[in-house]
Each structure stands twice: as structure tokens, then as C-alpha cells.
Amino acid sequence: MSLNFKTVTLSLLAMLLLNACSWFGDRKPEYLESREGGALQVPDDLDAPRPVAPVLIRIGEMPLPAGDQLDFQPPRVTVTAGGGDTNAYMAWSSSGAYMAVKDTPESVARRLRFAIQRSGMNLVERDDSGAHVFEYRHVRVPQEKSFFQKILFWRDDAGPDYSGSYRLRLEPDGSETRVYLDTAAGGAASTNAAEHVLGIFMERIG
């Protein structure tokens, strides 16, 4: 007797819940029944609101980043603000990393030629304008591996290798001279390679 009563009661409750769900589901959102109001009435002693024109911001076309610039890492070399007695410093531009020297392009070209030879690099082609071609051999020192690094045996623990043939490119910049690093075959060298090789020259002539 009691079992039948419970069954009937549960059935009635289920039917009521289904009807309630369908009733709420058929209701239209309130905003669909809204209507557009009349124009804004501005009192005589107040100024009417002025329409705001959109602001257009124009920027020049930016160069596409090189492959190594797509890494989710900050550049290893930032502006080292050449203040005080510093004669050369590393800086960053839209063209990549470069070395700024507080000297004329003619003098910088001569100083770079000596820096190449004194740094143990092979001067392949000398150029009076500073576009010297040279070969650089990167001597890497392996670092001690941790336990987890030893598991990744396929990884090169000595770090990147920046060995190769390069060409320097000088650009006057007011009272200073910018020094960029290109590959000997043509085209800009990778950002990390430029930071590494130009950093060696900065220590020599800075």
C-alpha cells in the first residue's frame, strides 16, 4: 500500500518538474521584447553630447622576425647604455642586435680589423669600408650535467655553436657607428650569433 503511494507521488513530482522545465524553456529572453526608445531629450541649459569620431593610429610596417627571434625567450643582450668611459656597447633595434661604437666608420673599420686578428679569428677578406669577411671557430666548454640532464642523452650539453663565416656591416649613426653581423653568403646572421660574436669585439674595442 505504502509502496504504491510512493510510486504515484514520485510520478506526479516528475511530471510537474518536466512541465516546469518546458514552461521556463519556452519563455523568450526579456531583451527580445524590448523596444527602442525615443531620441534623447536634452534640456535647454545643457549642451547636447557630441559624437566621438574613432581615433586611427597608423604605424609603419614592421619587419618579420627571424627564426631565432620567435623563441619565447628575452634577448640575451639588451641595451648596455654606453655611458661614462664606455667606447662601445651592445644595443637592440628592429634590425636586430648591433654594436654601437663612439667613433667614425673609418676608424671603426680599422679597429675591427685588428680585433678580428687579435681574437684568433681568420681574416678572409679585408675591406676599407669595414665589411671584413672572417671565419670564427666557437670553442664550447661542456657543462656538468645534472641527474635529469643525463637522462636526456641526445641533447647537446655544450650549448649552441656559432662557428661560421661572417661579414661585418657598418652604418653611420650620428657621432657613432653601428656594427651589424651578416653571414658571408649574404643576409643577416642569427640574433644569438650576432650577440655572441659582436660581444667579443665589444670587449676588444670597448
C-alpha positions as CSV (number, residue, x, y, z in Angstrom):
1,M,0.0,0.0,0.0
2,S,2.7,2.4,1.1
3,L,4.8,1.4,-1.9
4,N,2.1,2.2,-4.4
5,F,1.6,5.6,-2.7
6,K,5.3,6.5,-3.0
7,T,5.3,5.4,-6.6
8,V,2.3,7.6,-7.5
9,T,3.8,10.6,-5.6
10,L,7.2,10.3,-7.4
11,S,5.4,10.1,-10.7
12,L,3.4,13.2,-10.1
13,L,6.5,15.1,-9.0
14,A,8.4,14.0,-12.1
15,M,5.5,15.3,-14.3
16,L,5.4,18.6,-12.5
17,L,9.2,19.1,-12.9
18,L,9.0,18.3,-16.7
19,N,6.2,20.7,-17.2
20,A,8.1,23.4,-15.2
21,C,11.2,22.9,-17.3
22,S,9.2,23.1,-20.6
23,W,7.5,26.3,-19.3
24,F,10.7,28.0,-18.5
25,G,12.3,26.8,-21.7
26,D,9.6,28.3,-23.9
27,R,9.9,31.7,-22.3
28,K,11.7,34.2,-24.6
29,P,14.5,36.3,-23.2
30,E,13.4,39.6,-21.8
31,Y,15.6,41.6,-24.2
32,L,13.8,40.2,-27.2
33,E,10.6,42.1,-26.1
34,S,12.4,45.4,-25.6
35,R,11.7,48.4,-27.8
36,E,13.9,51.2,-28.9
37,G,13.2,54.4,-27.0
38,G,12.9,57.9,-28.4
39,A,15.6,60.4,-29.0
40,L,17.5,61.8,-26.1
41,Q,15.8,65.0,-24.8
42,V,18.5,67.5,-23.8
43,P,17.4,70.4,-21.6
44,D,17.9,73.9,-22.9
45,D,20.6,74.8,-20.3
46,L,22.8,71.7,-21.2
47,D,24.9,71.1,-24.3
48,A,24.0,68.2,-26.5
49,P,26.5,65.3,-26.4
50,R,28.9,65.4,-29.3
51,P,29.6,62.2,-31.3
52,V,33.1,60.9,-30.8
53,A,35.0,60.1,-34.0
54,P,37.1,57.0,-34.0
55,V,40.8,57.5,-33.5
56,L,43.0,56.0,-36.2
57,I,46.5,55.0,-35.1
58,R,48.9,54.4,-38.0
59,I,52.2,52.6,-37.6
60,G,54.8,51.7,-40.2
61,E,55.2,48.2,-41.4
62,M,57.3,46.1,-39.1
63,P,59.9,43.6,-40.4
64,L,59.1,39.9,-39.9
65,P,61.2,38.4,-37.1
66,A,63.9,35.9,-37.9
67,G,63.6,32.3,-36.8
68,D,65.6,32.6,-33.7
69,Q,63.6,35.7,-32.7
70,L,60.4,33.5,-32.5
71,D,61.7,31.8,-29.4
72,F,59.7,32.6,-26.2
73,Q,62.8,34.0,-24.5
74,P,64.1,37.5,-24.0
75,P,67.2,38.6,-25.9
76,R,70.4,37.7,-24.1
77,V,71.8,41.2,-24.7
78,T,69.9,44.3,-24.1
79,V,71.0,47.9,-24.3
80,T,74.1,48.3,-22.2
81,A,73.8,52.2,-22.2
82,G,77.2,53.3,-23.2
83,G,77.8,55.9,-20.5
84,G,80.9,57.1,-18.8
85,D,84.1,56.0,-20.5
86,T,82.5,53.1,-22.4
87,N,83.5,53.3,-26.0
88,A,81.4,50.5,-27.4
89,Y,78.2,48.9,-26.2
90,M,75.5,46.4,-27.4
91,A,72.1,47.7,-28.4
92,W,68.9,46.4,-29.9
93,S,66.9,47.7,-32.9
94,S,64.3,46.5,-35.3
95,S,67.1,45.1,-37.5
96,G,68.4,43.0,-34.5
97,A,71.3,43.3,-32.2
98,Y,74.2,45.6,-33.1
99,M,77.3,47.1,-31.6
100,A,77.5,50.8,-31.3
101,V,80.9,52.4,-31.3
102,K,81.6,56.0,-30.4
103,D,83.9,56.6,-33.4
104,T,83.8,57.3,-37.1
105,P,83.2,54.5,-39.6
106,E,86.7,54.8,-41.0
107,S,88.3,54.4,-37.6
108,V,85.9,51.6,-36.5
109,A,86.7,49.6,-39.7
110,R,90.4,49.8,-38.8
111,R,89.9,48.9,-35.2
112,L,87.7,45.9,-36.2
113,R,90.3,44.6,-38.5
114,F,92.8,44.5,-35.6
115,A,90.1,43.0,-33.3
116,I,89.5,40.1,-35.7
117,Q,93.1,39.2,-35.9
118,R,93.8,39.6,-32.1
119,S,90.7,37.5,-31.2
120,G,92.2,34.4,-33.0
121,M,89.8,34.7,-36.0
122,N,90.8,34.2,-39.6
123,L,90.6,37.4,-41.6
124,V,89.5,36.1,-45.1
125,E,88.8,39.4,-46.8
126,R,89.9,42.9,-45.8
127,D,87.7,45.9,-46.7
128,D,88.4,49.5,-46.1
129,S,84.7,50.3,-45.5
130,G,84.6,47.8,-42.7
131,A,82.9,44.9,-44.5
132,H,85.5,42.5,-43.4
133,V,84.9,38.8,-44.0
134,F,86.3,36.4,-41.4
135,E,85.9,32.9,-40.1
136,Y,85.1,32.2,-36.4
137,R,85.5,28.9,-34.6
138,H,83.4,28.7,-31.5
139,V,85.1,26.8,-28.7
140,R,82.4,25.4,-26.4
141,V,83.0,24.1,-22.9
142,P,80.7,21.3,-21.9
143,Q,78.8,22.0,-18.6
144,E,78.4,19.4,-15.8
145,K,75.2,17.5,-16.3
146,S,72.6,17.2,-13.6
147,F,70.8,13.8,-13.0
148,F,67.8,14.8,-15.2
149,Q,70.1,16.2,-17.9
150,K,72.0,12.9,-18.1
151,I,68.7,11.1,-18.9
152,L,68.3,13.4,-21.9
153,F,71.4,11.9,-23.5
154,W,70.5,13.1,-27.0
155,R,70.8,16.8,-26.0
156,D,73.9,18.8,-26.7
157,D,75.1,19.9,-23.3
158,A,77.8,22.2,-24.8
159,G,75.2,24.8,-26.0
160,P,74.8,26.4,-29.4
161,D,77.6,26.5,-31.9
162,Y,78.2,29.9,-33.6
163,S,81.1,28.8,-35.7
164,G,81.0,30.1,-39.3
165,S,82.0,32.7,-41.9
166,Y,80.7,36.2,-41.3
167,R,80.8,39.6,-42.8
168,L,80.6,42.9,-40.9
169,R,78.4,45.8,-42.0
170,L,78.9,49.3,-40.8
171,E,76.3,52.1,-40.7
172,P,77.0,55.7,-39.5
173,D,74.6,56.8,-36.7
174,G,75.4,60.5,-35.9
175,S,78.6,60.6,-33.9
176,E,78.6,56.8,-33.5
177,T,78.8,53.8,-35.9
178,R,76.6,50.8,-35.8
179,V,78.2,47.4,-36.5
180,Y,76.0,44.6,-37.7
181,L,76.9,41.0,-38.3
182,D,75.9,39.3,-41.6
183,T,76.7,35.8,-43.0
184,A,79.5,35.7,-45.6
185,A,77.0,34.3,-48.1
186,G,74.7,37.3,-47.5
187,G,71.8,38.1,-45.2
188,A,71.7,38.9,-41.5
189,A,73.2,36.5,-39.1
190,S,71.0,35.0,-36.4
191,T,70.3,37.2,-33.5
192,N,72.1,35.0,-31.0
193,A,75.2,34.7,-33.2
194,A,75.3,38.5,-33.6
195,E,75.1,39.0,-29.9
196,H,77.8,36.4,-29.3
197,V,80.4,37.5,-31.9
198,L,79.8,41.2,-31.6
199,G,80.2,40.8,-27.8
200,I,83.7,39.5,-28.4
201,F,84.6,42.6,-30.5
202,M,83.0,44.9,-27.8
203,E,85.4,43.5,-25.2
204,R,88.3,44.3,-27.5
205,I,87.5,47.8,-28.6
206,G,85.2,48.9,-25.7
